[in-house]
């Protein structure tokens, strides 16, 4: 793992795979609350869904990958 500060990434970093670096809204409303996403393949194909806003530790699925984004940090749960 390599940790880089935002804005100090080398030009050949992952932006090439994303068709170049584009501006984004860092003050967007969605950054003001914590979001929980579930990554699953239980239906035979990969899906990502957002859980409701009232979630707790019991919502972390043991057989899936969960992503918790609080607007400042992203946490990954490998079930």
C-alpha positions in Angstrom: 0.0 0.0 0.0 1.2 3.5 -0.8 -0.4 6.5 0.8 -0.5 9.7 -1.2 -1.8 13.1 -0.3 -4.7 14.4 -2.6 -3.2 16.4 -5.4 0.3 14.9 -5.2 -0.4 11.8 -7.3 2.0 11.2 -10.2 0.6 11.9 -13.6 0.7 8.2 -14.6 -1.3 7.1 -11.5 -4.8 5.6 -11.8 -6.2 8.7 -13.6 -5.1 7.1 -16.9 -7.6 4.3 -16.3 -10.3 6.8 -15.6 -9.8 8.7 -18.9 -8.0 11.5 -17.2 -8.5 13.7 -14.2 -11.7 15.8 -14.1 -12.9 18.4 -11.6 -15.3 17.3 -8.9 -17.5 18.9 -6.3 -15.8 18.5 -2.9 -18.6 20.4 -1.1 -21.4 18.2 -2.3 -24.3 17.4 0.1 -23.6 13.6 -0.1 -20.3 14.3 1.8 -22.2 15.5 4.8 -23.5 12.1 6.0 -22.1 8.6 6.5 -23.0 6.1 3.8 -22.8 2.3 3.9 -22.5 0.2 0.7 -22.8 -3.5 0.3 -20.8 -5.3 -2.4 -22.2 -8.7 -3.2 -22.3 -11.5 -5.7 -25.1 -13.5 -4.1 -27.3 -13.3 -7.3 -24.5 -14.7 -9.5 -23.2 -11.2 -10.6 -21.5 -8.3 -8.8 -23.8 -5.7 -7.3 -23.3 -2.6 -5.1 -26.2 -1.2 -3.1 -26.4 1.5 -0.6 -27.9 0.6 2.8 -30.4 2.8 4.5 -29.2 5.7 6.7 -30.1 4.0 10.0 -27.5 1.2 10.1 -25.5 -0.4 12.8 -22.8 -3.0 13.3 -25.3 -5.8 12.7 -25.7 -4.6 9.1 -22.1 -5.7 8.3 -22.7 -8.9 6.3 -20.2 -11.7 7.0 -20.3 -13.0 3.4 -20.0 -9.7 1.6 -17.7 -6.6 1.4 -19.0 -3.5 3.0 -17.8 0.1 2.4 -18.4 2.7 5.0 -17.8 6.3 3.8 -18.0 9.1 6.3 -17.0 11.9 3.9 -13.5 12.1 5.2 -12.4 8.4 5.5 -13.4 5.2 3.7 -13.5 1.9 5.7 -13.6 -1.5 4.1 -15.2 -4.5 5.8 -14.2 -7.9 4.3 -16.8 -10.3 5.6 
